[in-house]
Amino acid sequence: MKKLPFVIFVFIMLCALCSSVCSYKSVEKGITRDVNNALKLTLAEMPTDVINADTIRCYRSHLTIAELKNTASIAMTSVSRAGRQETQMVAQANCDVLTILALSDQRASGALLFAGLLWMMCSLWYMRRVKPEMIAEALSYGGIVFANDKFITTKGEPIHFTPMQHCLMEMFMMTESHSLSKQEICDRLWPKKPNASDTLYTLIKRVKPILEAHSNLKIESDRGRSYALKLK
C-alpha cells in the first residue's frame, strides 16, 4: 500500500507523456502534409526545375500554417529511379522541436502533469504529517499500531485481520497488561456459547502467523487459562 501513491504518480506521468508525444506527432504529420501540398500546388502553377525567388514565394503562399511561411523552403535532391539518378524538388519545413511543441496542443498533457505533481505533493504531505501524528496518538505495542479502529504497522502498512481476529486483537491492545483470561475472551466473543475453548484455540492459532509476520509480538498461553501478547 505504501507504494500505491508512487505507482499512481508514475501512471499519471506516463499518461501525460503519451498525450504530449501523440500531440507532437500529430502536428509533425500535419506540417509534412502542409509543405508537401504547398509544393504540389506550386509545381502545378509553375512547372519548372529551377528554384528561384518566385518559386519560393509561390510555395510559401500556399502554406496554411503561418509559422512555416518564414522557414519553409524547397530543395533539389537526387533520387534513384530504375537504376538512374534523377533530381527532384522536395519540400522542407525547417522548423525546430520548440516550434512543433508550440503548435501542438499540450493542454491535456499539461493538466495531467499538474495533476500528477499535485498528487505526489499531497501524498508526501500525508505520509510525513498525517500518518506520524495518527500513529503518535494511537495505541502502539511491539511494532503494531491500533488507530481509528484499524491495525497497521509502524510504517503505516495495514494488517488484515478477519472481524473476529480484529476483535481479539482490539481486546489485547486495549488491555494495559496485554493479557486476557480465557474466560474474558470467550465471554466477549461468544457470549451465548457454553464452551468456546476449541473455537478460541482455532482463533488464536490463526492470528499467530499474521501477528508474527507484521510485528515483534507473539501470543503466549498460560496453561490454557490465559493468553498474552509478548515481545519476541
C-alpha positions as CSV (number, residue, x, y, z in Angstrom):
1,M,0.0,0.0,0.0
2,K,2.8,2.4,0.7
3,K,3.9,2.1,-2.9
4,L,0.4,2.9,-4.3
5,P,0.9,6.7,-4.3
6,F,4.1,6.3,-6.3
7,V,2.5,3.9,-8.7
8,I,-0.4,6.3,-9.3
9,F,2.1,9.2,-9.8
10,V,4.1,7.2,-12.4
11,F,0.9,6.2,-14.2
12,I,-0.3,9.8,-14.4
13,M,3.2,10.9,-15.7
14,L,3.1,8.2,-18.4
15,C,-0.3,9.4,-19.5
16,A,1.0,12.9,-19.7
17,L,4.0,11.8,-21.7
18,C,1.8,9.7,-24.1
19,S,-0.6,12.6,-24.6
20,S,2.3,15.0,-25.3
21,V,4.0,12.7,-27.8
22,C,0.7,11.9,-29.6
23,S,0.0,15.7,-30.0
24,Y,3.6,16.3,-31.1
25,K,3.4,13.5,-33.7
26,S,0.1,14.7,-35.0
27,V,1.4,18.2,-35.6
28,E,4.5,16.8,-37.2
29,K,2.5,14.9,-39.7
30,G,0.3,17.9,-40.3
31,I,3.4,20.0,-41.1
32,T,4.6,17.3,-43.5
33,R,1.3,17.3,-45.3
34,D,1.1,21.1,-45.5
35,V,4.6,21.6,-47.0
36,N,4.1,18.7,-49.5
37,N,0.7,20.0,-50.5
38,A,2.1,23.6,-51.0
39,L,4.9,22.1,-53.2
40,K,2.3,20.2,-55.3
41,L,0.3,23.4,-55.8
42,T,3.4,25.4,-56.6
43,L,4.5,22.9,-59.3
44,A,1.0,22.9,-60.8
45,E,1.2,26.7,-61.1
46,M,4.9,27.0,-62.0
47,P,6.2,23.8,-63.6
48,T,9.9,24.3,-63.5
49,D,13.1,22.5,-62.5
50,V,14.7,25.8,-61.3
51,I,14.2,27.2,-57.8
52,N,14.1,31.0,-57.7
53,A,12.6,33.7,-55.5
54,D,9.3,33.5,-57.4
55,T,9.1,29.7,-56.8
56,I,9.8,30.2,-53.1
57,R,7.3,33.0,-52.8
58,C,4.6,30.9,-54.6
59,Y,5.4,27.9,-52.4
60,R,5.1,29.8,-49.2
61,S,1.8,31.5,-50.3
62,H,0.2,28.0,-50.4
63,L,1.3,27.1,-46.8
64,T,-1.7,27.1,-44.4
65,I,0.4,27.0,-41.2
66,A,1.5,30.6,-40.6
67,E,4.6,29.6,-38.6
68,L,6.1,27.9,-41.6
69,K,5.9,30.8,-44.0
70,N,9.3,32.2,-42.9
71,T,11.1,29.0,-42.6
72,A,9.8,26.5,-45.1
73,S,11.9,26.1,-48.3
74,I,12.3,23.9,-51.4
75,A,15.5,21.9,-52.2
76,M,16.7,19.8,-55.0
77,T,17.7,16.3,-54.1
78,S,19.0,13.3,-56.0
79,V,16.9,10.1,-56.1
80,S,17.4,6.7,-57.7
81,R,14.7,5.5,-60.1
82,A,15.0,2.4,-62.3
83,G,18.7,2.4,-61.7
84,R,19.1,6.0,-62.8
85,Q,19.9,9.1,-60.7
86,E,17.3,11.9,-61.0
87,T,16.8,15.2,-59.3
88,Q,13.5,16.3,-57.9
89,M,12.2,19.1,-55.7
90,V,11.4,18.3,-52.1
91,A,9.6,20.5,-49.5
92,Q,11.4,21.3,-46.3
93,A,9.6,22.7,-43.2
94,N,12.9,23.7,-41.4
95,C,11.2,24.1,-38.1
96,D,12.7,23.0,-34.8
97,V,11.3,21.0,-31.9
98,L,10.2,24.0,-29.9
99,T,8.1,25.3,-32.9
100,I,6.4,22.0,-33.2
101,L,5.7,21.9,-29.5
102,A,4.3,25.4,-29.7
103,L,2.0,24.3,-32.5
104,S,0.8,21.2,-30.7
105,D,-2.0,21.1,-28.2
106,Q,-0.3,20.3,-24.9
107,R,-3.2,21.3,-22.6
108,A,-4.1,17.7,-21.8
109,S,-0.6,16.7,-21.0
110,G,-0.1,19.8,-19.0
111,A,-3.2,19.2,-17.0
112,L,-2.1,15.6,-16.4
113,L,1.4,16.8,-15.4
114,F,-0.1,19.3,-12.9
115,A,-2.4,16.6,-11.5
116,G,0.5,14.2,-11.1
117,L,2.6,16.7,-9.3
118,L,-0.3,17.7,-7.1
119,W,-1.0,14.1,-6.3
120,M,2.6,13.4,-5.3
121,M,2.8,16.6,-3.1
122,C,-0.4,15.7,-1.3
123,S,0.8,12.1,-0.9
124,L,4.1,13.2,0.6
125,W,2.4,15.6,2.9
126,Y,0.0,12.9,4.1
127,M,2.8,10.4,4.7
128,R,5.0,12.9,6.5
129,R,2.4,14.8,8.5
130,V,-0.9,12.9,8.9
131,K,0.4,9.3,9.5
132,P,3.1,10.1,12.0
133,E,0.6,12.2,14.0
134,M,-2.0,9.4,13.8
135,I,0.5,6.8,14.9
136,A,1.7,9.0,17.8
137,E,-1.8,9.3,19.2
138,A,-2.7,5.7,18.7
139,L,-2.0,2.6,20.8
140,S,1.3,1.1,19.8
141,Y,3.0,-2.0,21.1
142,G,5.7,-4.3,19.7
143,G,5.6,-2.8,16.2
144,I,1.8,-2.9,15.8
145,V,-0.4,0.1,16.0
146,F,-4.2,0.3,16.7
147,A,-5.6,3.6,15.4
148,N,-9.0,4.6,14.1
149,D,-10.3,1.1,14.5
150,K,-7.6,-0.2,12.2
151,F,-4.4,-2.2,12.7
152,I,-1.3,-1.0,11.0
153,T,2.5,-1.4,11.3
154,T,4.7,1.5,12.5
155,K,5.5,2.0,8.8
156,G,1.8,2.6,8.0
157,E,1.2,-0.7,6.3
158,P,-2.3,-2.2,7.0
159,I,-2.6,-5.5,8.8
160,H,-5.6,-7.5,7.6
161,F,-7.5,-9.4,10.3
162,T,-10.9,-11.1,10.0
163,P,-13.6,-9.5,12.1
164,M,-13.2,-12.0,14.9
165,Q,-9.4,-11.7,14.8
166,H,-9.8,-7.9,14.8
167,C,-12.0,-8.1,18.0
168,L,-9.5,-10.3,19.7
169,M,-6.5,-8.0,18.9
170,E,-8.5,-5.0,20.0
171,M,-9.1,-6.6,23.4
172,F,-5.3,-7.3,23.7
173,M,-4.4,-3.7,22.7
174,M,-7.0,-2.1,24.9
175,T,-5.9,-4.0,28.0
176,E,-2.9,-2.3,29.8
177,S,-1.2,-5.6,30.5
178,H,-2.0,-7.0,27.0
179,S,-3.1,-10.1,28.8
180,L,-6.5,-11.7,28.8
181,S,-8.0,-14.7,30.6
182,K,-9.6,-17.4,28.5
183,Q,-13.0,-16.6,30.2
184,E,-12.8,-12.9,29.3
185,I,-12.2,-13.7,25.7
186,C,-15.0,-16.3,25.4
187,D,-17.5,-14.1,27.2
188,R,-16.8,-11.2,24.9
189,L,-16.6,-13.0,21.6
190,W,-19.0,-15.9,22.1
191,P,-21.3,-14.9,25.0
192,K,-24.1,-17.4,24.0
193,K,-21.7,-20.4,23.5
194,P,-21.4,-22.6,26.6
195,N,-18.0,-24.0,25.7
196,A,-15.9,-22.0,23.2
197,S,-12.5,-23.5,24.1
198,D,-11.9,-25.2,20.8
199,T,-13.1,-22.1,18.9
200,L,-10.8,-19.9,20.9
201,Y,-7.9,-22.3,20.3
202,T,-8.5,-22.1,16.5
203,L,-8.8,-18.3,16.6
204,I,-5.5,-17.9,18.4
205,K,-3.8,-20.4,16.1
206,R,-4.8,-18.4,13.0
207,V,-3.9,-15.0,14.5
208,K,-0.4,-16.0,15.5
209,P,1.2,-16.1,12.0
210,I,-0.4,-12.8,10.9
211,L,0.8,-11.1,14.1
212,E,4.3,-12.5,13.9
213,A,4.7,-11.6,10.2
214,H,3.9,-7.9,10.8
215,S,5.2,-7.2,14.3
216,N,7.7,-8.1,17.0
217,L,4.9,-9.8,19.0
218,K,3.8,-13.3,19.8
219,I,0.9,-14.8,21.7
220,E,1.8,-16.9,24.7
221,S,-0.6,-19.2,26.6
222,D,-0.5,-19.8,30.4
223,R,-1.6,-23.4,30.6
224,G,-4.7,-22.5,28.6
225,R,-6.1,-20.3,31.3
226,S,-5.0,-17.0,29.8
227,Y,-3.3,-15.5,26.7
228,A,-0.9,-12.6,26.5
229,L,0.9,-10.5,23.8
230,K,4.6,-10.8,24.4
231,L,7.6,-9.3,22.7
232,K,9.6,-11.8,20.7
